[in-house]
Amino acid sequence: MNEEPRRRPVLGSLIAFVGFLLSPLTWWNDAFVNIPIAWCAATLVALFRRDWFEPAIYVAYLGTNVLGLVLMHVGVRMGLTKPQPFTHKDLAKQFLVALGYTALIFLLVRLKVLPQVI
């Protein structure tokens, strides 16, 4: 018996869950997940160039949010659809959608449409 059909939904769920933890869709993930990851990444960058700490923390924070959205999409797609080849075009499209979503949230906070929590 082929185990692959049973493993795909489990693996997809796990990937989607990790994506959810990293995504900007929860109120608590920044304090407990994204900011500590961004701080650690920026600290590693600062070992080489101290003046890059601040830009690195912003880039790493944005990266965790985008990665979370992409992982959620990949996990849901893996868990709910039949196996399909995953192309570079698919990944680029998912990355651009996640980046656009993150930019929209950033813009809404800057325009004070959404409250700034931190």
Backbone bond lengths (Angstrom), bond angles and torsions (degrees), N, CA, C in turn:
res aa  C-N    CA-C-N  psi(-1)  N-CA   C-N-CA  omega(-1)  CA-C   N-CA-C  phi
1 M - - - 1.453 - - 1.531 108.86 -
2 N 1.305 116.83 137.81 1.457 122.58 -178.31 1.523 110.44 -81.70
3 E 1.318 116.76 122.15 1.469 122.20 -178.25 1.527 112.86 -81.69
4 E 1.348 117.63 -17.47 1.461 121.86 -174.61 1.528 113.48 -55.07
5 P 1.340 121.01 -45.82 1.470 119.11 -179.18 1.526 113.59 -60.90
6 R 1.331 117.43 -29.73 1.462 119.80 179.53 1.522 112.00 -82.05
7 R 1.308 117.45 -28.68 1.458 120.46 -177.84 1.525 112.41 -78.68
8 R 1.312 117.98 -31.25 1.462 120.60 -176.98 1.530 112.54 -57.83
9 P 1.334 119.78 -48.09 1.466 117.91 179.46 1.525 113.04 -64.47
10 V 1.320 117.11 -35.11 1.469 120.33 179.75 1.532 109.62 -68.21
11 L 1.323 116.57 -48.31 1.457 120.45 178.72 1.528 110.81 -64.12
12 G 1.329 116.72 -41.51 1.462 120.38 177.03 1.516 111.93 -60.85
13 S 1.322 117.11 -41.15 1.465 120.98 178.01 1.522 111.59 -64.60
14 L 1.331 116.22 -40.66 1.457 120.31 178.72 1.532 110.95 -64.38
15 I 1.324 116.99 -44.40 1.467 121.16 178.34 1.521 110.35 -63.42
16 A 1.335 117.42 -42.97 1.463 120.83 178.99 1.530 111.03 -64.58
17 F 1.322 118.03 -37.15 1.460 121.38 179.05 1.528 111.24 -65.47
18 V 1.329 116.54 -44.60 1.474 120.04 176.58 1.529 109.52 -62.10
19 G 1.318 116.75 -40.33 1.459 120.52 176.49 1.513 111.91 -61.88
20 F 1.325 116.64 -40.60 1.463 120.74 178.01 1.520 110.86 -62.70
21 L 1.336 116.62 -40.90 1.460 120.04 178.64 1.528 111.60 -62.44
22 L 1.317 117.41 -34.13 1.457 121.55 -179.23 1.527 113.58 -88.45
23 S 1.317 116.94 -17.65 1.467 120.50 -172.49 1.527 111.81 -73.36
24 P 1.324 116.22 161.95 1.462 120.00 176.89 1.530 112.79 -84.84
25 L 1.314 117.97 20.93 1.466 121.29 -174.60 1.528 114.11 -89.80
26 T 1.325 117.22 -1.62 1.461 119.45 178.86 1.520 109.39 -122.41
27 W 1.295 117.04 155.76 1.468 120.92 -177.54 1.520 111.99 -80.13
28 W 1.313 118.41 -22.87 1.454 122.15 -172.27 1.521 113.90 -97.77
29 N 1.334 118.00 -15.26 1.462 118.37 -171.57 1.523 113.18 -67.84
30 D 1.325 118.47 -28.47 1.459 119.32 179.75 1.527 111.28 -62.63
31 A 1.309 116.44 -50.07 1.466 120.06 -176.28 1.526 112.79 -67.38
32 F 1.315 117.42 -36.14 1.461 120.51 -172.61 1.525 115.16 -102.79
33 V 1.332 117.74 -17.37 1.467 119.72 -175.67 1.533 111.73 -125.78
34 N 1.316 117.80 -64.92 1.464 120.67 -169.37 1.526 113.89 -68.95
35 I 1.312 118.18 -45.08 1.464 119.58 -178.83 1.532 111.13 -66.69
36 P 1.340 120.08 -44.09 1.476 117.61 175.50 1.533 113.26 -61.06
37 I 1.327 117.82 -39.64 1.467 119.92 177.38 1.522 110.05 -64.23
38 A 1.333 116.94 -44.45 1.467 120.86 179.65 1.525 110.73 -63.56
39 W 1.316 116.95 -39.86 1.467 120.76 179.42 1.531 110.62 -64.03
40 C 1.332 116.67 -44.27 1.471 120.39 178.53 1.528 111.14 -61.94
41 A 1.323 116.79 -44.28 1.465 120.46 179.32 1.528 110.64 -63.61
42 A 1.323 116.81 -43.65 1.462 120.60 179.85 1.520 111.40 -66.26
43 T 1.317 117.29 -34.84 1.463 121.01 177.16 1.533 110.37 -64.21
44 L 1.327 116.44 -40.89 1.464 119.54 177.02 1.527 111.00 -63.41
45 V 1.331 116.64 -42.09 1.468 120.35 177.79 1.522 110.32 -63.28
46 A 1.338 116.75 -40.00 1.467 121.60 -177.96 1.528 112.22 -66.61
47 L 1.311 118.06 -18.10 1.463 119.97 174.99 1.526 110.82 -64.00
48 F 1.324 116.07 -27.61 1.458 121.16 -179.82 1.529 112.60 -95.77
49 R 1.341 115.76 -39.40 1.471 121.25 178.66 1.525 108.36 -144.09
50 R 1.312 117.18 108.96 1.474 121.48 -177.21 1.530 112.37 -59.72
51 D 1.324 116.98 -37.94 1.456 120.24 -176.31 1.529 113.00 -72.91
52 W 1.315 118.18 -6.29 1.466 121.00 177.23 1.526 112.85 -92.56
53 F 1.325 118.63 0.67 1.461 120.47 -177.34 1.529 111.35 -58.94
54 E 1.324 116.89 -52.01 1.470 119.24 -176.05 1.529 112.64 -62.75
55 P 1.344 119.74 -49.46 1.470 117.64 176.94 1.530 111.95 -61.46
56 A 1.324 116.68 -36.11 1.466 119.66 -178.71 1.524 111.74 -65.41
57 I 1.329 117.73 -37.11 1.467 119.05 -179.73 1.529 110.11 -67.95
58 Y 1.341 117.27 -36.76 1.468 119.79 177.59 1.525 111.40 -66.76
59 V 1.321 115.77 -44.92 1.469 119.86 -179.14 1.529 110.63 -65.73
60 A 1.320 117.28 -42.53 1.466 120.50 179.82 1.527 110.99 -65.99
61 Y 1.325 117.05 -39.71 1.463 120.11 178.15 1.524 110.74 -63.20
62 L 1.320 116.75 -47.27 1.461 120.71 177.40 1.523 109.92 -61.02
63 G 1.330 115.91 -40.93 1.461 120.04 179.70 1.520 113.16 -61.89
64 T 1.335 117.82 -39.26 1.470 119.32 178.78 1.521 110.79 -65.89
65 N 1.329 116.79 -38.71 1.463 119.47 178.50 1.525 111.98 -65.86
66 V 1.318 116.31 -45.65 1.469 120.34 179.63 1.523 110.13 -65.26
67 L 1.332 116.75 -44.54 1.464 120.20 178.15 1.528 110.74 -59.07
68 G 1.324 117.60 -40.55 1.464 120.83 178.77 1.513 112.39 -61.07
69 L 1.317 117.29 -44.60 1.464 120.38 179.09 1.528 111.54 -65.75
70 V 1.334 116.82 -41.10 1.463 120.12 178.67 1.531 110.28 -65.05
71 L 1.334 117.26 -44.33 1.474 119.65 179.32 1.522 112.01 -63.32
72 M 1.331 116.76 -37.45 1.468 118.31 177.11 1.526 110.35 -62.20
73 H 1.308 116.99 -44.57 1.463 120.42 -179.37 1.523 111.46 -64.80
74 V 1.324 116.36 -44.37 1.465 120.50 179.33 1.522 110.31 -63.47
75 G 1.322 117.66 -44.39 1.463 121.17 -178.95 1.513 112.98 -63.88
76 V 1.323 116.28 -43.90 1.474 119.27 178.72 1.521 110.08 -65.78
77 R 1.313 116.13 -42.45 1.470 119.55 179.13 1.525 110.46 -62.40
78 M 1.321 116.78 -41.75 1.459 120.85 -179.63 1.526 111.10 -66.88
79 G 1.318 116.67 -39.00 1.456 120.07 -175.64 1.508 114.87 -79.36
80 L 1.329 117.51 -25.34 1.460 119.48 -172.83 1.521 115.69 -110.05
81 T 1.310 118.07 -12.85 1.463 119.23 -177.24 1.512 110.69 -116.22
82 K 1.306 115.00 165.73 1.462 120.09 175.37 1.523 108.90 -70.66
83 P 1.324 116.63 154.45 1.463 119.33 -179.82 1.527 111.88 -55.68
84 Q 1.316 115.01 129.60 1.455 121.97 178.05 1.517 107.38 -135.06
85 P 1.318 116.73 150.29 1.464 117.36 176.07 1.528 110.16 -65.12
86 F 1.298 115.87 139.03 1.468 121.84 -179.09 1.515 107.63 -103.60
87 T 1.320 117.15 113.01 1.460 121.19 -173.72 1.526 111.30 -98.26
88 H 1.309 114.55 166.83 1.470 120.55 175.37 1.532 109.99 -64.60
89 K 1.313 116.48 -31.56 1.466 120.75 178.11 1.537 110.03 -64.64
90 D 1.326 116.95 -41.33 1.466 120.86 176.69 1.527 111.17 -61.22
91 L 1.323 116.34 -45.61 1.460 120.61 179.94 1.528 111.00 -63.39
92 A 1.329 116.94 -42.61 1.465 120.57 179.07 1.523 110.72 -62.91
93 K 1.322 116.82 -41.07 1.465 120.59 179.23 1.526 110.99 -64.73
94 Q 1.309 117.52 -43.53 1.458 121.12 178.71 1.518 111.31 -64.74
95 F 1.328 116.58 -40.25 1.455 120.86 178.41 1.524 110.45 -63.01
96 L 1.329 117.52 -44.19 1.464 120.80 -179.60 1.530 111.87 -65.91
97 V 1.320 117.32 -38.95 1.469 120.35 176.97 1.523 110.05 -63.97
98 A 1.323 117.34 -45.46 1.468 120.82 179.53 1.529 111.00 -64.48
99 L 1.323 117.03 -41.04 1.457 120.97 177.95 1.530 110.41 -64.36
100 G 1.329 116.85 -41.02 1.469 120.91 177.11 1.521 111.93 -63.06
101 Y 1.323 116.67 -41.88 1.459 120.69 177.89 1.529 110.40 -61.90
102 T 1.326 116.21 -45.00 1.457 120.15 -179.85 1.528 110.86 -64.50
103 A 1.324 117.22 -40.85 1.465 120.86 177.46 1.530 110.86 -63.78
104 L 1.323 116.94 -38.11 1.470 120.66 177.50 1.523 111.11 -63.50
105 I 1.318 117.57 -44.66 1.463 121.09 178.18 1.531 109.83 -61.80
106 F 1.337 116.78 -44.42 1.464 121.42 178.22 1.531 110.46 -58.34
107 L 1.325 116.34 -45.86 1.465 121.36 -179.66 1.532 111.23 -63.85
108 L 1.331 117.33 -42.84 1.461 120.77 179.96 1.534 111.61 -64.59
109 V 1.321 117.18 -34.30 1.466 120.10 176.45 1.524 109.60 -71.08
110 R 1.328 117.78 -42.50 1.464 121.70 179.34 1.528 112.30 -62.48
111 L 1.337 115.91 -37.06 1.469 120.79 179.75 1.525 112.15 -83.06
112 K 1.338 116.00 1.25 1.460 124.10 178.88 1.534 113.20 63.69
113 V 1.343 115.78 25.72 1.460 120.66 172.15 1.532 108.61 -76.82
114 L 1.326 115.82 -38.88 1.463 122.03 173.89 1.521 107.77 -106.67
115 P 1.330 118.06 141.18 1.463 119.05 -179.83 1.527 110.80 -73.05
116 Q 1.315 115.11 146.65 1.457 120.38 175.66 1.523 107.66 -89.02
117 V 1.325 117.36 118.86 1.449 122.62 -175.09 1.513 111.49 -79.56
118 I 1.323 116.89 -41.31 1.468 120.00 -176.42 1.507 109.38 -95.96
